[in-house]
Amino acid sequence: MRGFIETVLLDLLIGVSTPAIECSKDMYEVKTMTGIPVSSEVLGAMITPAVLISASGVLVLSTSNRVGRTVDRVRALAAEVHRLQISAENASPSEAKCKFIGDQLSQLSERAVLLRSAMTALYSAVERL
């Protein structure tokens, strides 16, 4: 366990507020003016950025997975359109099917734009951490 002088010097180096001494049972514990032990403040200052960066990474990863699913769906619809064009030579494709695919492609285009904006915002947030 660190001594009182070592703790005060460490606090001065890292810029923690002036410590006060409180007697607890058989040992003295160094606390800041807010009443929180110095070691808790140091641990909190060390852990908080790691938690924030990790959480931001999870958000970026999940958004990236959504982009991947959107791209996969667009490719599947493109394959369906290609199949319909080939079969159109033999028989005409239904208008409802073509309209349905067109509507889905329009929605997927809007989704891709929103996801791109979300990815930009998330990467900017991570960069500022």
C-alpha positions, 0 to 999 in steps of 0.5 A, a space after each residue: 500500500 502506498 504511503 501518504 506522501 507518495 499518494 499526495 505526490 501522485 495526486 499532484 502529478 495527475 492533477 487530482 484535487 487536494 486530498 484530505 485524511 479520514 480515519 477509518 477503523 485501523 488505517 488512514 484512507 486518502 480521499 479527495 474533497 468530494 469524498 471519493 477515494 483517490 484510487 477510484 478516481 484514477 481507475 475511473 479516469 483510466 476505464 472510462 475512455 476504454 468503455 467509450 471506445 469499445 461501445 463506439 466500436 460496437 455501434 460501428 460494427 453493427 452499422 457496418 453489418 447493416 450496410 452489408 445486409 443492404 448490399 446483399 439484398 440489392 445484389 439478390 434483387 439485381 439477380 432477380 431482375 436479370 432472371 426476369 429479363 431472361 425469362 421475359 424473352 419467353 413470357 412477359 414478367 408480371 407488372 406487380 413483380 416488377 413494381 415490387 422490385 422497383 419499390 424495394 430498390 427505392 427503399 434500399 437506396 434510402 436505407 443505404 444513404 441513411 446508413 452511410 450518414 450514420 457510419 460517418 457520424 459514428 467514425 467522427 465520434 470515435 475520432 474525437 474520443 
